[in-house]
């Protein structure tokens, strides 16, 4: 995400961050509090209440920003905190896409779109996996248009728009997610291949 956008978001949430620090809520607690909100959003997706789902997901996303801000402000950034945050992120993403898949599978009876969203979920998980696996050997590929915040912003915007627009936006998201997968794979390959040639 753009650094200026991140900086603006941090300034906007500064009063909330200050309050959380004042009442001594830990970053990991904030991370965990976002999970039931995401579950609620996934329920709204599952029953087809797209606008409410999108707004609920946007609220859940605030927890994902606030946990990191509180951790930085309190100098409590830790390896376990990063691991815990990433693990909860994966659960939340499964729940969100799972709700959408359920809707297209059983509520609107549109199996084609259910399959499409399933592959979008696969691409989303692989995007995160490639980065995590690369970081395990000392690299951090981040290229591509659809990191996790990007995916959430995309889904939230088109959820609020709703209707057929949301439905067909899933095609676009699928393409963008797999472009990101390919870009990250390629980025990691080029870096390691270049190092191998210099070794």
Residue frames as qw, qx, qy, qz and C-alpha x, y, z in Angstrom:
[[0.000, 0.886, 0.463, 0.000, 0.00, 0.00, 0.00],
 [0.315, 0.711, -0.046, 0.627, 1.09, 3.59, -0.60],
 [0.488, -0.144, -0.517, 0.688, 3.13, 4.96, 2.34],
 [0.105, -0.170, 0.054, -0.978, 1.34, 8.33, 2.25],
 [0.635, -0.339, -0.434, -0.541, -1.99, 6.53, 2.52],
 [0.700, -0.261, -0.601, 0.283, -0.70, 4.54, 5.50],
 [0.281, 0.007, -0.343, 0.896, 0.56, 7.71, 7.18],
 [0.352, -0.274, -0.155, -0.881, -2.82, 9.42, 6.66],
 [0.728, -0.333, -0.543, -0.253, -4.61, 6.40, 8.14],
 [0.589, -0.162, -0.562, 0.558, -2.37, 6.41, 11.20],
 [0.030, 0.106, -0.188, 0.976, -3.04, 10.08, 11.83],
 [0.531, -0.305, -0.348, -0.710, -6.77, 9.51, 11.47],
 [0.799, -0.335, -0.493, -0.075, -6.73, 6.69, 14.02],
 [0.323, 0.372, -0.526, 0.693, -4.37, 8.45, 16.44],
 [0.454, -0.404, 0.284, -0.741, -7.11, 9.24, 19.06],
 [0.939, -0.132, -0.145, -0.284, -8.25, 5.60, 19.05],
 [0.745, 0.258, -0.485, 0.379, -4.66, 4.37, 19.35],
 [0.021, 0.449, -0.465, 0.762, -4.09, 6.73, 22.28],
 [0.709, -0.330, 0.120, -0.611, -7.24, 5.44, 24.00],
 [0.953, 0.012, -0.298, -0.044, -6.24, 1.79, 23.58],
 [0.529, 0.338, -0.519, 0.580, -2.81, 2.52, 25.02],
 [0.253, -0.454, 0.335, -0.786, -4.38, 4.40, 27.92],
 [0.825, -0.249, 0.147, -0.485, -6.68, 1.52, 28.86],
 [0.260, -0.519, 0.814, 0.000, -3.78, -0.94, 28.43],
 [0.909, 0.267, 0.235, -0.216, -5.18, -3.27, 25.78],
 [0.498, -0.412, 0.633, 0.425, -2.37, -5.39, 24.36],
 [0.313, 0.443, -0.529, -0.653, -1.72, -5.62, 20.59],
 [0.111, 0.010, -0.980, -0.164, -2.50, -9.36, 20.57],
 [0.196, 0.452, 0.730, -0.473, -5.84, -8.70, 22.28],
 [0.345, 0.580, -0.060, -0.736, -6.70, -6.13, 19.61],
 [0.218, 0.278, -0.818, -0.454, -5.80, -8.69, 16.93],
 [0.007, -0.194, -0.975, 0.105, -8.07, -11.25, 18.55],
 [0.263, 0.505, 0.471, -0.674, -10.96, -8.79, 18.92],
 [0.333, 0.435, -0.391, -0.739, -11.03, -8.35, 15.16],
 [0.026, 0.045, -0.976, -0.209, -11.80, -12.06, 14.64],
 [0.203, 0.481, 0.806, -0.280, -15.45, -12.10, 15.83],
 [0.284, 0.666, 0.038, -0.688, -16.12, -8.92, 13.83],
 [0.192, 0.381, -0.732, -0.531, -14.76, -10.67, 10.73],
 [0.091, 0.181, 0.979, -0.030, -16.91, -13.70, 11.53],
 [0.290, 0.617, 0.491, -0.542, -19.95, -11.41, 11.62],
 [0.276, 0.599, -0.355, -0.662, -18.96, -9.97, 8.22],
 [0.069, 0.168, -0.930, -0.318, -18.62, -13.49, 6.81],
 [0.225, 0.405, 0.838, -0.287, -22.12, -14.31, 8.08],
 [0.339, 0.687, 0.153, -0.624, -23.53, -11.28, 6.27],
 [0.206, 0.453, -0.678, -0.541, -21.73, -12.39, 3.09],
 [0.089, 0.039, 0.994, 0.045, -23.17, -15.88, 3.50],
 [0.252, 0.585, 0.714, -0.289, -26.75, -14.56, 3.59],
 [0.384, 0.532, 0.488, 0.576, -26.17, -12.05, 0.78],
 [0.155, -0.955, -0.216, 0.128, -26.24, -8.81, 2.78],
 [0.727, 0.331, 0.003, 0.601, -23.32, -7.39, 0.82],
 [0.068, 0.775, -0.072, 0.624, -23.40, -3.75, 1.93],
 [0.659, -0.698, 0.141, -0.240, -23.68, -4.61, 5.60],
 [0.947, -0.090, 0.059, 0.302, -20.96, -7.24, 5.13],
 [0.563, 0.541, -0.043, 0.624, -18.65, -4.70, 3.50],
 [0.195, -0.799, 0.145, -0.551, -19.13, -2.12, 6.24],
 [0.843, -0.516, 0.129, -0.078, -18.60, -4.76, 8.93],
 [0.887, 0.138, 0.022, 0.440, -15.43, -5.93, 7.17],
 [0.273, 0.721, -0.115, 0.626, -14.20, -2.33, 7.06],
 [0.528, -0.743, 0.183, -0.368, -14.73, -2.10, 10.82],
 [0.957, -0.226, 0.104, 0.151, -12.86, -5.39, 11.30],
 [0.701, 0.487, -0.063, 0.518, -10.00, -3.98, 9.26],
 [0.136, -0.868, 0.194, -0.437, -9.51, -1.22, 11.82],
 [0.817, -0.529, 0.228, -0.023, -8.40, -3.83, 14.36],
 [0.892, 0.194, 0.117, 0.391, -5.77, -5.03, 11.92],
 [0.333, 0.724, -0.103, 0.595, -4.35, -1.50, 11.70],
 [0.421, -0.798, 0.154, -0.402, -4.66, -0.68, 15.38],
 [0.926, -0.346, 0.058, 0.141, -2.83, -3.75, 16.67],
 [0.743, 0.296, -0.001, 0.601, 0.26, -2.80, 14.69],
 [0.055, 0.769, -0.053, 0.635, 0.05, 0.85, 15.72],
 [0.664, -0.703, 0.104, -0.233, -0.26, 0.02, 19.42],
 [0.937, -0.122, 0.045, 0.324, 2.63, -2.47, 19.16],
 [0.554, 0.487, -0.033, 0.675, 4.87, 0.16, 17.55],
 [0.186, -0.801, 0.058, -0.567, 3.91, 2.90, 19.99],
 [0.752, -0.609, 0.184, -0.174, 4.57, 0.65, 22.99],
 [0.195, 0.642, -0.741, -0.025, 7.69, -0.84, 21.42],
 [0.667, -0.139, 0.677, -0.278, 6.11, -4.27, 21.75],
 [0.732, 0.487, -0.347, -0.325, 6.77, -5.52, 18.23],
 [0.510, -0.411, 0.754, -0.054, 7.74, -9.17, 18.62],
 [0.174, 0.203, -0.876, -0.400, 8.21, -12.29, 16.52],
 [0.090, 0.323, 0.922, -0.192, 5.31, -13.98, 18.27],
 [0.275, 0.593, 0.305, -0.693, 3.10, -10.92, 17.70],
 [0.308, 0.464, -0.511, -0.655, 3.89, -10.99, 13.98],
 [0.110, 0.019, -0.982, -0.154, 3.24, -14.75, 13.87],
 [0.153, 0.429, 0.773, -0.441, -0.03, -14.42, 15.80],
 [0.313, 0.582, 0.035, -0.750, -1.24, -11.53, 13.63],
 [0.277, 0.346, -0.709, -0.548, -0.42, -13.41, 10.43],
 [0.020, -0.130, -0.991, 0.038, -2.17, -16.57, 11.67],
 [0.238, 0.543, 0.581, -0.557, -5.35, -14.68, 12.60],
 [0.280, 0.520, -0.296, -0.751, -5.21, -12.91, 9.21],
 [0.184, 0.123, -0.894, -0.389, -5.32, -16.27, 7.43],
 [0.073, 0.381, 0.880, -0.273, -8.31, -17.43, 9.51],
 [0.238, 0.599, 0.267, -0.716, -10.12, -14.17, 8.78],
 [0.262, 0.411, -0.531, -0.693, -9.48, -14.41, 5.06],
 [0.092, -0.093, -0.979, -0.156, -10.81, -17.97, 4.96],
 [0.128, 0.500, 0.714, -0.472, -13.94, -16.86, 6.80],
 [0.261, 0.575, -0.027, -0.775, -14.60, -13.91, 4.46],
 [0.313, 0.302, -0.703, -0.562, -14.13, -15.86, 1.24],
 [0.017, -0.148, -0.984, 0.095, -15.92, -18.83, 2.82],
 [0.268, 0.513, 0.516, -0.632, -18.97, -16.67, 3.42],
 [0.375, 0.528, -0.295, -0.702, -18.97, -15.50, -0.20],
 [0.199, 0.173, -0.921, -0.287, -18.51, -19.07, -1.46],
 [0.134, 0.304, 0.878, -0.345, -21.40, -20.23, 0.73],
 [0.359, 0.542, 0.208, -0.730, -23.63, -17.50, -0.69],
 [0.433, 0.461, -0.507, -0.585, -22.94, -18.41, -4.30],
 [0.128, 0.109, -0.984, -0.065, -23.13, -22.16, -3.56],
 [0.076, -0.350, -0.910, 0.207, -26.36, -22.36, -1.55],
 [0.135, 0.586, 0.406, -0.688, -28.21, -19.03, -1.44],
 [0.394, 0.619, -0.179, -0.655, -28.00, -17.72, -4.99],
 [0.846, 0.151, 0.510, 0.032, -27.28, -21.21, -6.42],
 [0.503, 0.835, -0.213, -0.071, -24.53, -20.00, -8.72],
 [0.902, -0.288, 0.200, 0.252, -21.83, -22.70, -8.59],
 [0.659, 0.555, 0.032, 0.507, -19.72, -21.05, -11.32],
 [0.013, -0.829, 0.201, -0.522, -19.12, -18.01, -9.14],
 [0.789, -0.576, 0.192, -0.092, -18.58, -20.21, -6.09],
 [0.906, 0.075, 0.124, 0.397, -15.77, -21.97, -7.95],
 [0.389, 0.728, -0.030, 0.564, -14.39, -18.62, -9.13],
 [0.357, -0.825, 0.216, -0.383, -14.27, -17.27, -5.56],
 [0.928, -0.323, 0.149, 0.114, -12.67, -20.53, -4.39],
 [0.779, 0.301, 0.052, 0.548, -9.79, -20.00, -6.83],
 [0.050, 0.829, -0.100, 0.548, -9.55, -16.37, -5.74],
 [0.695, -0.675, 0.195, -0.157, -9.14, -17.60, -2.16],
 [0.934, -0.010, 0.119, 0.337, -6.47, -20.03, -3.35],
 [0.514, 0.601, -0.014, 0.612, -4.59, -17.17, -5.02],
 [0.279, -0.848, 0.121, -0.433, -4.95, -14.96, -1.94],
 [0.843, -0.501, 0.193, 0.034, -3.52, -17.66, 0.34],
 [0.854, 0.192, 0.114, 0.469, -0.67, -18.36, -2.10],
 [0.222, 0.822, -0.069, 0.520, 0.17, -14.65, -2.26],
 [0.492, -0.775, 0.274, -0.288, 0.67, -14.61, 1.50],
 [0.948, -0.209, 0.200, 0.130, 2.39, -18.01, 1.51],
 [0.728, 0.502, -0.023, 0.466, 4.98, -17.03, -1.10],
 [0.012, 0.822, -0.246, 0.513, 5.97, -13.97, 0.91],
 [0.714, -0.601, 0.281, -0.224, 6.06, -15.90, 4.21],
 [0.964, 0.015, 0.144, 0.225, 8.10, -18.75, 2.71],
 [0.559, 0.636, -0.103, 0.521, 10.53, -16.31, 1.08],
 [0.252, -0.824, 0.265, -0.432, 10.92, -14.41, 4.36],
 [0.911, -0.379, 0.162, -0.011, 11.93, -17.72, 5.94],
 [0.835, 0.076, 0.152, 0.523, 15.08, -17.64, 3.80],
 [0.404, -0.436, -0.006, 0.804, 15.73, -13.91, 4.12],
 [0.065, 0.150, 0.454, 0.876, 13.67, -12.26, 1.38],
 [0.212, 0.500, 0.610, -0.576, 10.36, -10.41, 1.26],
 [0.104, 0.206, 0.630, 0.742, 8.74, -10.27, -2.20],
 [0.137, 0.521, 0.540, -0.646, 5.96, -7.68, -2.15],
 [0.115, 0.173, -0.459, -0.864, 5.29, -6.93, -5.81],
 [0.095, -0.376, -0.875, -0.288, 1.86, -7.21, -7.38],
 [0.222, -0.405, -0.145, -0.875, -1.38, -5.24, -7.08],
 [0.708, -0.451, -0.264, -0.475, -3.19, -7.37, -4.49],
 [0.221, 0.187, -0.791, 0.538, -1.60, -7.70, -1.08],
 [0.190, -0.449, -0.846, 0.216, -3.97, -8.44, 1.82],
 [0.048, 0.526, 0.308, -0.792, -4.94, -4.79, 2.51],
 [0.202, 0.240, -0.483, -0.818, -5.49, -4.33, -1.22],
 [0.237, -0.226, -0.909, -0.258, -7.77, -7.37, -1.37],
 [0.115, -0.522, -0.707, 0.463, -9.79, -6.15, 1.59],
 [0.099, 0.460, 0.016, -0.882, -10.17, -2.63, 0.21],
 [0.230, 0.072, -0.706, -0.667, -11.26, -4.07, -3.15],
 [0.235, -0.357, -0.903, -0.038, -13.84, -6.39, -1.55],
 [0.067, -0.521, -0.523, 0.671, -15.15, -3.65, 0.76],
 [0.146, 0.335, -0.212, -0.906, -15.62, -1.13, -2.06],
 [0.353, -0.007, -0.720, -0.597, -17.48, -3.55, -4.32],
 [0.191, -0.375, -0.875, 0.241, -19.50, -4.94, -1.40],
 [0.060, 0.493, 0.339, -0.799, -20.80, -1.45, -0.67],
 [0.295, 0.238, -0.456, -0.805, -21.62, -1.00, -4.36],
 [0.562, 0.093, 0.728, -0.382, -23.31, -4.41, -4.21],
 [0.732, 0.500, 0.132, -0.443, -25.55, -6.13, -6.71],
 [0.903, 0.395, 0.104, 0.137, -24.27, -7.51, -10.00],
 [0.250, 0.865, -0.370, 0.229, -21.26, -5.19, -9.80],
 [0.501, -0.578, 0.618, -0.180, -19.94, -7.13, -6.80],
 [0.919, 0.115, 0.373, -0.062, -20.62, -10.41, -8.55],
 [0.769, 0.597, 0.014, 0.230, -18.59, -9.54, -11.62],
 [0.054, -0.885, 0.424, -0.186, -15.88, -7.79, -9.62],
 [0.813, -0.362, 0.456, -0.002, -14.89, -11.29, -8.49],
 [0.842, 0.455, 0.132, 0.257, -13.58, -11.93, -12.01],
 [0.251, 0.864, -0.238, 0.365, -11.35, -8.86, -11.75],
 [0.521, -0.702, 0.438, -0.211, -10.17, -9.83, -8.27],
 [0.950, -0.020, 0.295, 0.101, -9.28, -13.34, -9.46],
 [0.688, 0.624, -0.017, 0.371, -7.11, -11.92, -12.25],
 [0.007, -0.865, 0.305, -0.399, -5.41, -9.36, -10.00],
 [0.745, -0.537, 0.374, -0.126, -4.70, -11.94, -7.29],
 [0.929, 0.079, 0.266, 0.245, -3.02, -14.33, -9.70],
 [0.446, 0.789, -0.135, 0.400, -1.04, -11.49, -11.28],
 [0.346, -0.803, 0.385, -0.296, 0.25, -10.87, -7.75],
 [0.910, -0.238, 0.339, 0.033, 1.11, -14.55, -7.27],
 [0.816, 0.444, 0.103, 0.355, 3.07, -14.62, -10.54],
 [0.177, 0.876, -0.203, 0.399, 4.81, -11.32, -9.79],
 [0.544, -0.708, 0.405, -0.196, 5.95, -12.44, -6.34],
 [0.938, -0.027, 0.305, 0.160, 7.13, -15.80, -7.63],
 [0.659, 0.637, 0.028, 0.400, 9.01, -14.05, -10.43],
 [0.095, -0.902, 0.271, -0.324, 10.49, -11.46, -8.05],
 [0.732, -0.531, 0.425, -0.045, 11.81, -14.16, -5.73],
 [0.908, 0.227, 0.250, 0.248, 13.15, -16.21, -8.65],
 [0.470, 0.792, -0.076, 0.383, 15.00, -13.26, -10.16],
 [0.303, -0.845, 0.363, -0.248, 16.58, -12.26, -6.84],
 [0.802, -0.369, 0.470, 0.021, 17.76, -15.76, -5.97],
 [0.849, 0.413, 0.208, 0.257, 18.85, -16.54, -9.53],
 [0.267, 0.887, -0.196, 0.322, 20.90, -13.32, -9.64],
 [0.482, -0.721, 0.469, -0.165, 22.57, -14.21, -6.34],
 [0.922, -0.042, 0.373, 0.092, 23.28, -17.72, -7.63],
 [0.696, 0.647, 0.025, 0.311, 25.07, -16.30, -10.67],
 [0.047, 0.862, -0.339, 0.373, 27.19, -14.05, -8.43],
 [0.787, -0.534, 0.286, -0.120, 27.97, -16.87, -5.99]]
